[in-house]
Amino acid sequence: MRPELRISEDGSSTLYRADLDEHYHSFHGAIQESMHVFIEAGLKNVRPKSALNILEIGFGTGLNALLTWIHKPEGIIHYHGLEKYPVDPDLTALINYPQLLGGERVLRHFSAMHAGVWDQEMVIQDDFLLTKLKVDLCDFEFKTRYDLVYFDAFAPEKQPELWTDTIFRNIFNKMSHGGVLTTYSAKGAVRRSMQAAGFEVERIPGPPGKREMLRATKE
């Protein structure tokens, strides 16, 4: 099912999947949601390291990867983005994040993220290495220990197989101590699955339009 390009309330692009009746981002604002959930609550709360391993569940439009590159801390980022259904290049070319986030330089790096081949590491810049992995999370073989996880799958009622005790346990087992996982979801069942996996879980204020979200830590 080819997604439909839409503009969210903060003026930034998102995509809509009619078969799931689901947007890729909050319709209150794609950029402001990603900034709140994954950058402010995630990237800026992870322990500083000379090399940071980040896993994104749901690479989608590439917004979280782009914002991570823009706001990256000192050191090298190894960014792995999982996506079962990559977005067509002719559609990603219409996404307006570069125009809203910095113009030509941002466009050049955003285009490189989408132009690069799948399942192979690419150098976006010397300290930002991106690997896009075309795989279902349920089939993903963890080979890296991650410091930060962006859990950005479609909602639990749309993709329940991705929000299970087993999935979160697999992630927990392949995270470093002190590692952080953030997600927009605040559902009680999701919190309990994270806790069953071993995470310390907290409810924190959500992005505009959402009262709460979850942040989990491997102590």
Disulfide bonds with the S-S distance in Angstrom:
none
